[in-house]
Amino acid sequence: MPRFRPQAADGSSEPRIDDVTPAAALPGGEVELIGSNLGPSGSTPPVVLVDGSAAHICMSRSSRVMFQVPASATTGQVEVRSHGATSNSVPLRIARELNSGLHPVTSPAVSRSGMIYATISGPRGKATPVSIVRISPDGRGTPFVEGILNATGLAFNPDGDLFVSSRAEGNVYRVDAAGEFTVYAEGMGVATGATFDRDGNLFVGDRSGTIFKIDTDRKIFVHATLEPSVSAYHMAVNSEGTLFVTAPTLSSNETIWAIEPNGDTRPWYRGLGRPQGMAIAIDDSIYVAACLHGRRGIVRVSGDGSAQLVLAGNNLVGIAFSPLGTAALATNQAIYDVDLGVEGLALF
């Protein structure tokens, strides 16, 4: 039986949205609508409204519209006005900015209570007045650590202590609850990524090509070697103890590496543009800040090798799941909060 479509004022079929991809975005991110009668009406372009705000149209065809999320938009409904009619509305989740004026260079760290920790890293070799900022779930930011040069990777250990790497000094520091820090390990080269496994082993990446493992007795081992990165290594550990590493270069077809507990290394997924910080969900899928098929945002990569863009956004450098049920996103200037409907993996 043929499908009936109501007619618009000019006699043509009214616009209809069948899908929105991805279903979440940062302000400024590019989102695509799939449907019918979404294109211009004669020489009049369609209007896309996001939570009542008009969006900039990037591309318009009858079956597809690409638009840029307005800076003022919040989570709400999207609709298209064209051919003298208004489409059905579909939901779009918009990330909420929590704090800006920062300089994260990888994923933030989130404590068991939901406090978010992010860096003001600064240019290499130049000190910043504050090294690490603590951000509450309502967006209030307070200086937490001062005096660490080029704070880079952040990670909590099983005891809830915060650790931070310095890419300028090659050191890893342990930070106490008052924001005071002590040297935990030295000689890590250009120390970038940092992450713990459930046994308390700390992994740190020297972007010149070495992944170090520091055990609970603070003994340092070369865990694996990789091709150097032009910026940083970013790391996360899954429930089986496999370490995943991204090492962005200048290629548009880059790899997520899997390093087994014994150091065996293999390419796990290939096909991302400039992959950076990542986090692992409870189902062991990886969420990574990267470019997929020319579109930038957060990409979900499943164990079966499939990948999809789940959030659109520019300048993203990392992601961390919060025990409060949301995801903390880091751009190179700010921290955002968004509900992706995903539960993060808790190793401890």
SULLIN-V315047 format. One record per residue. PSI is psi as a letter, one per 30 degrees, with the letter a starting at -180 (none if undefined). NEAR is the number of other ideal C-beta (glycine too) atoms within 8 Angstrom. Layout:
# SULLIN-V315047
PSI:NEAR, PSI:NEAR
This chain:
# SULLIN-V315047
k:2, k:3, k:4, k:4, k:8, l:7, k:7, l:13, e:6, g:7, f:5, l:10, k:10, l:13, k:16, k:12, k:16, f:6, l:8, k:13, k:8, l:12, g:8, l:13, l:16, l:16, k:12, f:8, l:13, k:11, k:15, k:9, k:16, k:10, b:14, l:10, h:13, f:18, a:11, l:9, j:10, b:4, g:3, j:6, l:6, l:14, k:8, k:14, k:12, j:14, h:12, f:5, k:9, k:6, l:12, k:6, k:11, e:7, k:7, k:11, l:8, e:7, f:8, k:12, k:14, k:11, l:13, k:10, k:17, k:11, f:6, f:6, k:12, l:7, k:8, a:11, k:8, k:16, l:12, k:16, j:11, l:15, h:12, g:8, l:11, k:7, l:14, l:6, k:8, k:11, k:10, k:16, k:11, k:16, k:14, k:10, k:10, e:14, k:13, a:7, g:6, a:13, i:10, k:15, g:11, a:15, k:15, l:13, k:11, k:12, l:11, f:6, f:5, g:10, k:10, k:17, k:14, l:14, l:14, i:14, e:11, l:9, k:4, k:7, f:6, k:7, k:6, l:9, e:6, k:10, e:12, k:18, k:14, k:11, k:13, l:9, f:10, g:5, g:11, k:7, k:9, k:6, k:10, e:10, k:13, k:8, g:7, k:12, k:10, h:13, k:14, d:16, k:15, k:15, k:11, k:10, l:10, f:8, f:5, g:7, k:9, k:12, k:16, k:18, l:16, j:15, f:14, e:8, f:8, g:12, l:12, k:17, k:13, k:10, k:13, a:9, f:3, f:4, g:11, k:6, l:12, l:7, k:8, e:11, k:13, l:7, h:6, g:13, b:9, i:9, j:17, c:19, l:15, k:17, l:12, k:15, l:12, f:10, f:6, g:11, k:10, k:15, k:17, k:16, k:18, j:15, f:14, f:7, g:8, k:11, j:17, k:14, k:11, j:14, a:9, f:6, g:4, g:8, k:6, k:8, l:8, j:8, e:10, l:10, k:7, l:13, k:6, l:8, k:12, f:6, d:8, l:15, k:14, k:18, l:16, l:11, k:14, a:10, f:7, g:5, g:11, k:10, k:16, k:16, k:14, k:18, i:15, k:11, b:8, g:3, l:6, g:6, i:7, l:15, k:11, k:16, k:13, k:11, j:13, l:10, f:6, g:4, f:8, k:6, k:10, l:6, k:8, e:8, k:11, k:8, g:7, l:17, k:12, i:9, k:15, b:16, l:14, l:18, l:15, k:13, l:14, f:8, g:4, g:11, l:10, k:14, k:17, k:16, j:16, l:14, k:10, j:13, h:5, g:5, k:9, k:9, b:16, k:17, k:15, k:12, k:12, l:8, f:5, g:4, g:7, l:6, k:11, k:8, k:13, f:12, k:15, k:14, l:15, l:8, g:7, k:15, f:13, l:16, k:16, k:15, k:15, k:14, f:10, f:6, g:6, a:10, k:16, k:15, k:17, k:20, a:14, g:8, f:8, l:11, k:17, l:13, k:13, k:13, j:7, g:12, g:3, k:9, k:7, l:13, k:12, j:6, f:9, none:5
